[in-house]
């Protein structure tokens, strides 16, 4: 796996790209000079956790032969009050639409976050990762 990052301007706007030429803009918080021209790195990390968990959860539900009609995930996080402002906790709230078995969804989310989601499993063990869900 490889990604590239290039500076776009003389402030904090960068463009990251994959070997498949998929691009994303990254920028800093306006409080330190960012210009709102991209996702902040910590937001990008949360998006990565949400995306990874969503793919794994979708695969598990498919293997269980559960039909997911629609899907959303809301991620909230709390940061530490230290120099790095690293994450203290992350919560993923899964919103699933369809005629789904509650116990199977609960087990699938647990497996997703404790066994399969490589992004969540790559984070520091001191970060408390929790989940909640709603079936509609």
C-alpha positions as CSV (number, residue, x, y, z in Angstrom):
1,X,0.0,0.0,0.0
2,X,1.3,3.4,-0.9
3,X,-0.1,7.0,-0.8
4,X,1.4,10.3,-1.9
5,X,1.0,13.7,-0.4
6,X,1.8,17.0,-2.2
7,X,1.7,20.5,-1.0
8,X,-0.9,22.6,-2.9
9,X,-0.3,26.1,-1.5
10,X,2.1,27.9,0.8
11,X,-0.1,27.4,3.8
12,X,-1.5,23.9,4.9
13,X,-3.4,22.7,1.9
14,X,-2.2,19.3,0.7
15,X,-3.5,16.8,-1.8
16,X,-3.2,13.1,-1.0
17,X,-3.5,10.5,-3.7
18,X,-3.5,6.7,-4.0
19,X,-1.8,4.6,-6.7
20,X,-5.2,4.4,-8.4
21,X,-5.2,8.3,-8.7
22,X,-8.0,8.8,-6.2
23,X,-7.4,12.2,-4.5
24,X,-8.5,13.9,-1.3
25,X,-7.7,17.4,-0.1
26,X,-6.3,17.9,3.4
27,X,-6.1,21.2,5.3
28,X,-5.4,22.4,8.8
29,X,-7.7,23.9,11.3
30,X,-8.4,27.6,10.6
31,X,-7.2,28.4,14.1
32,X,-3.6,27.6,13.0
33,X,-3.8,29.0,9.4
34,X,-5.9,26.4,7.5
35,X,-8.2,27.7,4.8
36,X,-11.0,25.2,4.8
37,X,-9.8,23.6,1.6
38,X,-9.9,20.0,2.8
39,X,-10.5,17.6,5.5
40,X,-8.5,17.9,8.7
41,X,-6.2,15.0,9.4
42,X,-8.1,13.9,12.6
43,X,-11.4,14.1,10.7
44,X,-9.9,11.9,8.0
45,X,-8.9,9.3,10.6
46,X,-12.5,9.2,11.9
47,X,-13.7,8.8,8.3
48,X,-11.2,5.9,7.9
49,X,-12.6,4.1,11.0
50,X,-16.2,4.7,9.8
51,X,-15.4,3.5,6.3
52,X,-13.5,0.4,7.4
53,X,-16.0,-0.6,10.0
54,X,-18.8,-0.1,7.5
55,X,-17.2,-2.3,4.9
56,X,-16.6,-5.1,7.4
57,X,-20.0,-4.8,9.0
58,X,-21.6,-4.9,5.5
59,X,-19.7,-8.1,4.7
60,X,-20.6,-9.8,8.0
61,X,-24.3,-8.9,7.5
62,X,-24.2,-10.2,4.0
63,X,-22.7,-13.5,5.1
64,X,-25.5,-13.8,7.7
65,X,-27.9,-13.3,4.8
66,X,-29.4,-10.2,6.3
67,X,-30.6,-7.6,3.8
68,X,-29.5,-4.1,4.6
69,X,-31.8,-1.6,2.9
70,X,-29.8,1.5,3.9
71,X,-27.0,2.4,6.2
72,X,-25.4,5.4,8.0
73,X,-22.8,5.8,10.7
74,X,-22.2,8.8,12.9
75,X,-18.8,9.1,14.5
76,X,-18.1,11.3,17.5
77,X,-14.8,11.6,19.3
78,X,-13.3,13.2,22.3
79,X,-9.7,14.5,22.2
80,X,-7.3,14.7,25.1
81,X,-6.2,18.0,26.5
82,X,-2.5,17.5,25.8
83,X,0.0,18.8,23.3
84,X,-0.9,16.3,20.6
85,X,-4.6,16.5,21.2
86,X,-4.8,12.8,20.4
87,X,-8.1,10.9,20.6
88,X,-9.3,9.9,24.1
89,X,-12.4,8.1,22.8
90,X,-14.3,7.3,19.6
91,X,-18.0,6.3,19.3
92,X,-19.5,4.9,16.2
93,X,-23.3,5.0,16.1
94,X,-24.6,2.7,13.4
95,X,-28.0,3.4,11.9
96,X,-29.2,0.4,9.9
97,X,-32.4,0.2,7.9
98,X,-34.1,-3.1,7.2
99,X,-35.7,-6.1,8.7
100,X,-32.7,-7.1,10.8
101,X,-32.2,-9.4,13.7
102,X,-31.1,-7.3,16.7
103,X,-28.8,-10.0,18.2
104,X,-27.1,-10.7,14.9
105,X,-26.5,-7.0,14.3
106,X,-25.0,-6.6,17.8
107,X,-22.7,-9.6,17.3
108,X,-21.7,-8.3,13.8
109,X,-20.8,-4.9,15.2
110,X,-18.7,-6.5,18.0
111,X,-16.8,-8.6,15.5
112,X,-16.3,-5.7,13.2
113,X,-14.6,-3.6,15.9
114,X,-12.7,-6.3,17.8
115,X,-11.6,-8.6,15.0
116,X,-11.9,-7.3,11.5
117,X,-11.7,-3.5,11.2
118,X,-8.0,-2.9,10.5
119,X,-8.2,0.8,11.0
120,X,-9.8,0.5,14.5
121,X,-7.3,-2.2,15.4
122,X,-4.4,0.0,14.3
123,X,-5.3,2.7,16.8
124,X,-3.6,3.1,20.2
125,X,-5.1,0.7,22.7
126,X,-5.6,3.7,25.1
127,X,-8.3,5.1,22.8
128,X,-11.7,3.8,24.0
129,X,-13.7,2.7,21.0
130,X,-17.4,2.2,21.7
131,X,-20.4,1.6,19.5
132,X,-24.2,2.0,19.6
133,X,-26.7,1.2,17.0
134,X,-30.3,1.8,15.9
135,X,-32.3,-0.5,13.6
136,X,-35.1,1.3,11.6
